[in-house]
Amino acid sequence: MRRPALTVLLALTVLPAIGPAVAAPAAGPAAVSAPGGEWNACGYHPRTNVKLRTGPSAQRPGIGLLTPRDSVHVVRESGGWFQVEVDSKSETGLAGGTTGWVATKHVEPAVCMRLD
């Protein structure tokens, strides 16, 4: 039980003396930086069934339907819309790699998990 307290004490006293050039390793990126935005590196899932569209507008034709069990990654963002790529074949038959647009309000970030 005393080791964690000792480790914290050493970190608080020794690391500031070493200086800013030495830092603890990062756990990994939580977001992907891209021109125009920063997105969740683990992807996104639709909140409900949502149409994947040909462009960033509700007036654009639909390509197919995404369900909450589907996973997509953001390619770019434009005016409240994400251009996304379907990660693998969707439940409704969209091929993995299909790209289209969904309103940002209809998707939520997937939870990243690290299993060591």
C-alpha positions in Angstrom: 0.0 0.0 0.0 2.9 2.4 0.6 4.4 2.0 -2.9 1.8 4.1 -4.8 2.1 6.9 -2.3 5.9 6.7 -2.6 5.6 6.8 -6.4 3.4 9.8 -6.3 5.7 11.5 -3.9 8.7 10.8 -6.1 6.9 12.0 -9.2 5.9 15.3 -7.4 9.4 16.0 -6.1 11.8 14.5 -8.8 10.0 15.3 -12.1 9.8 19.1 -11.6 13.5 19.1 -10.9 14.3 17.2 -14.1 12.5 19.8 -16.2 9.9 19.8 -19.0 12.1 17.8 -21.4 11.1 14.6 -19.7 7.5 13.6 -19.7 5.5 10.5 -19.0 4.5 8.6 -22.1 1.0 9.4 -23.4 -1.7 6.7 -23.4 -2.3 7.3 -27.1 -4.3 9.7 -29.2 -7.9 10.2 -28.2 -8.6 12.3 -31.3 -7.5 12.6 -34.9 -6.5 16.0 -36.0 -7.3 16.9 -39.5 -7.8 20.1 -41.5 -11.0 21.7 -40.1 -11.4 19.6 -37.0 -10.5 17.1 -34.4 -12.4 13.8 -34.3 -12.6 10.7 -32.1 -9.9 8.2 -33.3 -12.1 5.3 -32.3 -14.9 6.3 -34.7 -18.6 7.1 -34.2 -21.9 5.2 -34.1 -25.3 6.6 -35.2 -27.6 7.4 -32.3 -30.6 5.9 -34.2 -31.1 4.7 -37.7 -29.9 7.5 -40.0 -29.6 8.0 -43.7 -26.1 8.2 -45.2 -26.4 10.9 -47.8 -24.5 12.0 -50.9 -23.8 15.5 -49.6 -24.0 17.6 -46.5 -27.7 18.4 -46.6 -31.0 16.7 -45.7 -32.1 17.5 -49.3 -29.3 15.3 -50.8 -30.3 11.8 -51.9 -29.7 8.9 -49.5 -27.1 6.2 -50.2 -28.3 3.8 -47.6 -29.2 3.4 -43.9 -26.8 3.2 -40.9 -27.9 1.7 -37.6 -26.5 2.2 -34.1 -24.6 -1.0 -34.4 -22.6 0.3 -37.4 -19.3 2.0 -37.0 -18.0 4.9 -39.1 -14.9 7.2 -39.1 -15.0 10.9 -39.9 -13.2 12.0 -43.1 -14.1 15.7 -42.7 -16.7 18.1 -41.4 -18.8 20.8 -43.1 -21.5 23.0 -41.6 -22.8 20.5 -39.0 -22.3 17.5 -41.2 -19.6 14.8 -41.1 -18.4 13.0 -44.2 -17.9 9.5 -42.9 -16.5 6.2 -44.1 -18.3 3.0 -43.1 -15.8 0.8 -41.2 -17.2 -2.6 -42.3 -20.3 -4.0 -44.0 -23.3 -2.3 -42.3 -26.3 -4.2 -40.9 -28.3 -2.9 -43.9 -25.8 -4.0 -46.5 -23.6 -0.9 -47.1 -20.1 -2.0 -48.1 -17.2 -1.2 -45.8 -15.4 1.8 -47.2 -18.6 3.5 -48.4 -18.4 7.2 -47.9 -21.3 9.6 -47.4 -22.6 12.4 -45.1 -24.5 12.3 -41.8 -25.6 15.2 -39.6 -23.2 15.6 -36.6 -26.2 15.5 -34.2 -27.1 12.0 -35.3 -23.8 10.3 -34.3 -21.9 9.9 -31.1 -18.3 9.0 -30.4 -17.4 5.3 -29.9 -15.6 4.5 -26.6 -12.0 3.7 -27.0 -10.8 0.7 -25.0 -7.2 -0.4 -24.4 -6.9 -4.1 -23.5 -3.4 -4.9 -22.3 
